[in-house]
Amino acid sequence: MTIIKNVRITQGQELVAATVIAEGGKIQRILVEESLGVTESFQGNVVDGNNQLLIPGMIDVHIHGAHNFDMMDGTVESIQAVSKACAETGCTSFLVTSVSSSLEALLQMIEQTKRVIGKEQGAKIAGIHLEGPYLNVEKKGMQNPVFLRHPDLEEMKTILDVADGLIKMVTIAPELPGGLELIDFLKERGVVVAIAHSNATYEEAQMAFSKGASHITHCFNAMPAIHHRAPGLVTAALEDDSVSVQAIVDGVHLHPGIVRLMHKIKGPDKMVLTTDALQAMGVGDGDYLFGGHQVTVTDGVARLQDGTLASSTVTMNRSLQFSTSFGIPLADTIEMAAGTPARVLGIADVGQIKEGFVADLVLLDEEFNVLTTWIDGVEY
Ligand SMILES: [Zn+2]
């Protein structure tokens, strides 16, 4: 039994003093304020949280790499490096995320993910997110145009067969030929269909949502800006309550005003913080090879040679810090980093500090530095 005492947790919008007791990988008891005295009756490994903030382990649905490793390397070592980098930054579950590549490279990455799953050295793999290859070259961002192609149901079937249920999210451009059929195909197999790297008009996006696309990858990035006579994909997504949106909140990808606008329209239940981090995360400035491109990181900002933003180097704990500094309430920010991504992925018992939930927990100091991460109740 682990007794994490003297912490603050959110309850609604309030911060309350609490003790959280974990056993068998689950949160067994949460004692708040008046019931705190009961702590004495529990025996176990006591951790004093020193009145710091305890949050549910964060979930990153979009991460490509970290610590000089790119998961498209197709090695176990790369995936384990990201798993550890996540745990160090308060993220306890993540989706191994591809970039557009050859089928061979993708299958190799999937095979390696299968070898790691269940043996992660840090954060847990919640599945795989395919970002591409069925994306629109006109909004390619850092996706390598050599590998962009039109939806191919046969190819997707091969991928899903090899992945054996691990594909949880696929980001597509629905306006491409075969895009709507691909949505049907993925929805039938229980995959979350996300949209980005897309030039979809308002009407095309509405059609995709009516088919079951339900998520927007890095909303506002790699898609047309809102125009009052050409409202586009973003407007359709913001307007549709069934659609959730990812936000890269790193102070670069989105203006603070846009982060606040998204939060105001979508609320914390439909907005997800993601890093979209590349292998420079946790390393620093320099030149990197990513998705077959040379990417230069300067002052923590990753760009292609032509200046296009290429992923980020932000971490989940820094994303929390940016979000709250932009004026998003702390409790909402935590929900956007943990509870909401869990719901988007359909994982029932993670993402909240709640009795009976998995004891994925993170202790943070006032500057959002990670003090301790617990995964399944075990200190990382
Ligand atoms: Zn992208």
Boltz pocket constraint, residues with backbone or C-beta under 6 A from the ligand:
constraints:
  - pocket:
      binder: B
      contacts: [[A, 131], [A, 141], [A, 196], [A, 197], [A, 218], [A, 222]]
      max_distance: 6.0
